[in-house]
């Protein structure tokens, strides 16, 4: 799994597999790419992500993206625990785990 975090100042990539970090990389962004968490130059942002993936050796097409900013929204989600697995105690009595 690859995660991508985009902020107004930088981008961060992390490749995770089997419950551990395999590779990670970060790169600062030019001030002309984002302003007040609004993308001004989508091509420059795309190029920066591609360059960071290439230079770090992180490969993949399934990416989980996170964009921070004033208008970000977080919410709790209840996700069923797969059959046969155990919970770490953070779930409820019906086998649901909470994600935030």
N, C-alpha and C positions, 0 to 999 in steps of 0.2 A: 504494500500500500504506500502511496506517496501523498504527503500533505504539502500544501502550498499556502503560505500565509502572506498576504499582501497588506502593507501598511503605507502610510503616506511617505515614509522615508526609506523603506527597504522591502525586499522580498526574501522569504525563507523557505527552503525545501527540506523535507525529511523523508527518507525512505525507511519503512518499518517492515520487519518480517519476523514471524515466530515470536512476537512479543518483545522484540528489542530493536533499537535503532541500528540500521545498517550503515547509512550515510546521511550526512546533513550538510547544507551549504546555505550561505546568505550573501546578499549583494545589496548595496545601497542603490537607490533610484535617484535619477536627476529630478530636480525640483519642478521641471516642466512636465513630468509624467502625471503626477497627481497634485491636486490642490484642494485642501480642505476635504480630503477623502473622496474627491470626484476625479475620475480618470479623464485627463485632458488629451492624452496621446495613447490610444489603445495599441497602435502598432509598436511604439517604443516599449510599452509594457510587455507585449507579446514577445518582442525581440529579447528583452531582458530575461524573461522566464526561459526561453529557448537557450540562450547563451549560458545561463546558470545551470540548466540541466545538462548541457553538453560538457561544460568545463568540469562539473562535479562527477560526471559519469552516472548520474541518476537517470534511469530510463523507466518509462511506463506510460500508459495511456489512461489509466484509471487514477484520477487525482481528486482528492478531497481538498477543496479550497476554502479558505477563511479570509474574509475581508473585514478589517476593523474600521470603526468609525462611529460618528455620532448617531447615525441611523441604524446601527446594528441592533439586532434583536435576538435575545436568547430566550429559550423556553425549555421547560422540562418535558421529557418524552418518556413514556413507559414502554419498555421493550421486553417481550417475553423471553425468559431464559430457555435456551435449547434443552430438549429432553435429555436426561442423563447427566447434565452438568450441575455443578454446585455453585451457589452464590457466595460471595464474600461477606454476607451479612448486610449489604446495602440495599437488598431487595425487600419486597414486602412478602406477606404470608402467602400470596398467590403465585409466587415465582416470577415477579416482574422486577427488573432493575431500572433505576432512575439514571437517565443521562442528562447532563446539563451542559 
